[in-house]
Amino acid sequence: MGRRQNDSYFGRFALLILFLIGAISCSMVYLFLTVALRPPPLSFFSSSSMQEFEHENGVTSFEEEDEEGEQCCRGVEHLELWGDAVKWGSEFKVNSSEDCCVACKRMCRGDGGPCLCNSWVFCGDREACGPRFGECWLKRQKDALNPERRDSGDHVMWTSGFVFDKGEEIVGLETDYGILHIKLLPDCAPQSVSHILELLALPHCIGCQIYRAESRGSFWNSEGNHKKKAPFGPPFALIQGTLGSLGSIFKDIPKEHCPTIGRGSVAWVGSGPEFFISLANHNEWRNAYTVFGYVLSKDMEILEKISQLPTKSDVWNNINVSVLEKPILLRFRRMNTVINI
């Protein structure tokens, strides 16, 4: 859009003076608001109590990041996890569920030893919690992959979250072509991970399967990068299936962590239980899907092998897809040894 010219030198000079005065005024107002509106220290969990808390437990700062470098610390609303308390909420209050999550993660020493806290419970509904508002219970589950749940549902006023020891967040997705080691993201997608933990506890995941497989074709290279001027599909460089177990009720999962889909990302289609694993970096999809884990790079060759299996053509919502002639059954399993990432 063009701007009308002003031929008056005095006019231009006056405008410059007014601009400078305005800029200085705005800077002063911004400085004032920055100081005046800066969030106060945690009203319950102050910086001094944080230092005292860290000193008491010999803990380190929370610095863990997800695969895209973004820090997450989220929980599942209306869920109360049980277990042995390592920090009593009646004596420990914070401002938010995120603060409670961070406090739990800070009890992971980072020296290779087990986390002293692997679950947390926070009461954040001021009306429902009453005098218990702000309570943060830090707990140690006997089995982090099968946490003790006391109650869940809309009537529950608590929010709970998971914290895994290093390597504990890696589970196996068993296929006829090998085990896919998947690193779960409990901090960023806790509700999704909660569903995976339920599947992990089942002896069989009846109905869980992969039914669609499409290779990278000639559109993406072996590292998953899209080639210039190439179309984006079909094929769409993905493996798709369902994690809905027959005989159990699946509750729709709301959107959680939605980074850009990269090679190895494991994400829901909509709110699940349909899911997909990407064989390429799909920047064109932007932040459309909840990512709850990713396949370790050493197992990508298993997915590449699956993408080459015999398929038949089908049309879904006017989109050409490749459906496996023989679906692949799936089952989640624990890993007995820590997997190096």
C-alpha positions in Angstrom: 0.0 0.0 0.0 1.4 3.4 -1.0 1.8 6.3 1.4 0.8 9.9 0.5 3.8 12.3 0.1 4.2 15.5 2.3 6.1 18.3 0.5 6.4 20.5 3.5 9.9 20.3 5.2 8.5 21.7 8.3 5.7 19.2 8.3 8.2 16.4 8.0 10.3 17.8 10.8 7.3 18.2 13.0 6.3 14.6 12.4 9.7 13.4 13.3 9.6 15.3 16.6 6.2 13.9 17.4 7.4 10.4 16.5 10.4 10.7 18.8 8.2 12.0 21.7 5.7 9.2 21.1 8.5 6.5 21.0 10.0 7.8 24.3 6.5 7.9 25.9 5.7 4.4 24.7 9.1 3.1 26.0 8.4 4.6 29.5 4.9 3.2 29.6 6.2 -0.3 28.5 8.9 -0.2 31.2 6.4 0.7 33.8 3.9 -2.0 32.7 6.7 -4.5 32.5 7.6 -3.9 36.2 4.1 -3.4 37.4 2.5 -6.4 35.7 5.4 -8.8 36.0 4.1 -12.0 37.5 5.0 -12.1 41.2 7.1 -14.9 42.6 5.1 -18.0 43.2 2.8 -17.1 46.1 3.2 -20.6 47.6 6.3 -21.9 46.0 8.7 -18.9 46.2 12.2 -18.7 44.8 13.6 -19.2 48.3 11.4 -22.2 49.0 12.4 -23.6 45.6 16.1 -23.3 46.6 15.3 -24.9 49.9 13.4 -27.6 48.2 16.3 -28.3 45.8 18.8 -28.3 48.6 16.7 -30.8 50.7 16.4 -33.2 47.8 19.7 -32.7 46.1 18.0 -32.1 42.8 18.9 -30.4 39.5 17.2 -27.7 37.5 14.5 -28.7 35.0 16.1 -28.5 31.6 14.6 -31.4 29.7 13.3 -30.6 26.2 11.3 -32.5 23.7 12.7 -33.5 20.2 12.0 -30.0 18.9 13.7 -28.2 21.8 10.4 -27.1 23.4 9.9 -27.6 27.1 6.6 -29.2 28.2 5.2 -30.0 31.6 1.5 -30.9 31.4 -0.9 -33.2 33.2 -4.2 -34.9 32.8 -7.2 -33.1 34.2 -9.8 -34.9 36.3 -7.3 -37.7 37.2 -6.0 -38.6 40.6 -3.0 -40.8 40.8 -2.4 -42.7 44.0 1.0 -43.9 45.3 3.6 -43.2 48.0 4.0 -39.5 48.7 7.6 -38.2 48.7 6.3 -34.6 49.3 3.0 -34.0 51.0 0.7 -31.5 49.3 -0.7 -30.3 52.6 2.8 -28.9 53.2 3.6 -28.0 49.7 1.5 -25.6 47.5 2.2 -24.1 44.1 0.4 -21.8 41.7 -0.2 -24.2 38.8 -0.1 -27.8 37.5 3.0 -26.8 35.5 4.8 -25.7 38.7 3.9 -29.0 40.3 5.2 -30.9 37.3 8.4 -29.0 37.3 8.9 -29.7 41.1 8.5 -33.4 40.4 11.0 -33.3 37.5 13.5 -31.5 39.7 13.6 -34.6 41.9 15.4 -36.4 39.0 19.0 -36.0 39.9 20.3 -36.4 36.4 23.2 -38.7 37.6 21.8 -41.9 36.1 19.9 -42.8 39.3 16.2 -43.2 39.5 13.9 -40.2 39.8 12.8 -39.7 43.4 9.4 -38.5 42.0 7.7 -40.1 39.0 4.2 -38.8 39.3 2.5 -35.7 40.7 -1.0 -34.6 41.7 -2.2 -31.0 41.8 -5.5 -29.4 43.0 -6.1 -26.4 40.8 -9.9 -25.8 40.9 -10.2 -23.1 43.5 -13.9 -23.7 44.1 -13.8 -27.5 44.2 -10.5 -27.7 46.1 -11.4 -25.2 48.8 -8.6 -25.1 51.4 -6.7 -27.8 49.4 -6.3 -25.4 46.5 -2.7 -25.3 45.3 -1.7 -28.6 46.9 1.0 -30.4 45.0 1.6 -34.0 45.9 4.8 -35.5 44.6 4.7 -39.3 44.5 6.8 -42.3 43.7 4.9 -45.1 41.8 6.1 -48.6 42.3 5.5 -49.1 38.6 5.7 -45.9 36.6 4.3 -47.7 33.5 1.3 -49.0 35.4 0.6 -46.1 37.8 -1.9 -46.6 40.6 -5.1 -44.6 39.7 -7.5 -43.7 42.5 -10.2 -42.0 40.5 -11.0 -40.3 37.2 -13.9 -38.4 35.6 -15.4 -34.9 35.6 -16.1 -35.1 39.3 -12.4 -35.4 40.2 -10.8 -32.1 41.1 -7.2 -33.2 40.7 -4.8 -33.0 37.8 -2.1 -35.6 37.6 1.0 -36.2 35.5 3.8 -38.7 34.7 7.5 -38.5 35.0 9.6 -41.4 33.7 13.2 -42.4 34.5 15.6 -42.1 31.6 14.9 -44.9 29.2 11.7 -45.8 30.9 9.7 -43.8 28.5 10.6 -46.1 25.6 8.1 -48.9 24.9 8.0 -51.5 22.2 5.4 -51.7 19.4 5.5 -55.3 18.3 4.9 -56.1 14.6 5.5 -59.2 12.4 8.6 -57.4 11.0 10.3 -56.4 14.2 9.8 -54.2 17.3 9.4 -50.5 16.9 11.0 -48.7 19.9 8.9 -45.6 20.6 9.9 -42.8 22.9 6.7 -41.5 24.6 6.3 -37.8 25.4 4.4 -37.8 28.8 5.3 -34.2 29.5 3.9 -32.9 26.2 1.0 -35.4 25.5 0.1 -36.9 28.9 -3.5 -37.9 27.9 -2.2 -39.7 24.9 0.5 -41.4 26.9 -2.1 -42.4 29.5 -4.0 -44.3 26.8 -0.8 -46.0 25.7 -0.1 -47.1 29.3 -3.5 -48.7 29.4 -2.7 -50.6 26.2 0.6 -51.6 27.7 -1.2 -53.3 30.6 -3.3 -55.5 28.2 -2.0 -59.0 27.4 -3.3 -58.5 23.8 -4.4 -55.4 21.9 -7.2 -57.0 19.9 -8.0 -54.9 16.9 -4.8 -52.8 17.0 -3.2 -53.0 13.6 -1.5 -51.2 10.7 -3.7 -51.2 7.6 -2.2 -48.5 5.3 1.3 -48.2 4.1 2.7 -45.6 1.6 6.4 -45.2 0.8 8.4 -42.0 0.3 8.2 -42.6 -3.4 10.4 -40.2 -5.3 9.1 -37.1 -3.4 11.2 -37.4 -0.2 14.9 -38.4 0.2 16.1 -41.1 2.6 16.4 -38.5 5.4 12.8 -37.5 4.9 13.4 -34.2 3.3 11.0 -33.1 0.5 12.5 -32.7 -2.9 12.0 -29.3 -4.6 9.2 -29.1 -7.1 8.0 -32.6 -6.2 4.3 -33.1 -5.3 3.4 -34.0 -1.7 1.6 -37.2 -2.6 0.3 -39.7 -3.2 2.1 -41.6 -1.9 2.2 -39.7 1.4 5.1 -41.4 3.2 3.3 -42.8 6.2 2.2 -45.9 8.0 -1.4 -45.7 9.3 -3.4 -47.9 11.7 -5.6 -47.9 14.8 -4.8 -48.3 18.5 -8.4 -48.9 19.5 -8.7 -52.2 21.3 -11.9 -54.2 20.7 -13.9 -54.6 23.9 -12.7 -51.4 25.4 -14.2 -47.9 25.2 -11.9 -45.3 23.6 -12.4 -41.8 24.9 -11.5 -39.1 22.3 -8.2 -37.4 23.1 -8.2 -33.6 22.8 -5.3 -31.9 21.0 -2.2 -31.8 23.0 1.4 -31.3 21.7 1.3 -30.4 18.0 4.9 -29.8 16.6 5.7 -30.1 12.9 5.5 -33.7 11.8 9.0 -35.2 11.2 10.4 -38.5 10.1 9.5 -41.0 12.9 6.7 -38.9 14.5 3.9 -40.9 16.0 0.6 -38.9 16.0 -3.1 -39.3 16.2 -5.4 -38.8 13.3 -7.9 -36.3 14.7 -8.7 -37.4 18.3 -7.7 -41.1 17.8 -7.7 -44.0 18.0 -6.5 -43.9 14.4 -2.8 -43.0 14.3 0.1 -42.7 11.9 3.9 -42.8 11.8 5.5 -40.5 9.4 8.3 -41.6 7.0 9.1 -38.0 6.0 9.2 -34.4 7.3 5.8 -33.0 6.5 6.3 -29.3 7.0 3.3 -28.7 4.8 1.0 -30.2 7.4 2.1 -27.5 9.9 0.9 -28.1 13.4 -2.2 -30.1 12.7 -1.7 -33.4 14.7 -1.0 -34.4 18.3 2.4 -36.0 18.5 2.7 -38.4 21.4 6.0 -40.1 20.6 8.5 -40.9 17.9 10.2 -44.0 16.6 13.9 -44.3 17.3 16.0 -43.8 14.2 17.5 -47.3 14.4 14.0 -48.8 13.7 13.0 -46.7 10.8 14.2 -49.5 8.4 11.4 -51.6 9.8 8.9 -49.0 8.7 10.5 -48.6 5.3 10.1 -52.4 4.9 6.5 -52.2 5.8 6.0 -49.4 3.3 7.1 -51.7 0.5 4.6 -54.5 1.3 1.8 -55.3 -1.3 -1.1 -52.9 -1.2 -4.3 -52.2 -3.1 -5.6 -48.9 -4.1 -8.6 -47.2 -2.4 -10.2 -43.8 -2.3 -10.9 -42.1 1.0 -12.7 -38.7 0.8 -11.5 -38.3 -2.8 -7.9 -39.1 -1.8 -6.1 -42.0 -3.4 -4.5 -44.2 -0.7 -2.6 -47.5 -0.5 -4.2 -50.1 1.8 -2.2 -53.2 2.9 -3.4 -56.4 1.4 -2.8 -58.0 4.7 -3.1 -55.8 7.9 -0.3 -56.0 10.4 -1.3 -56.8 14.0 0.2 -54.7 16.8 0.9 -55.1 20.5 2.6 -52.8 23.0 5.2 -54.4 25.2 7.6 -53.3 27.9 11.3 -53.2 27.2 13.4 -55.2 29.7 16.5 -53.2 29.1 17.2 -49.5 28.8 17.5 -48.5 25.2 20.1 -45.9 24.3 18.7 -43.2 22.2 
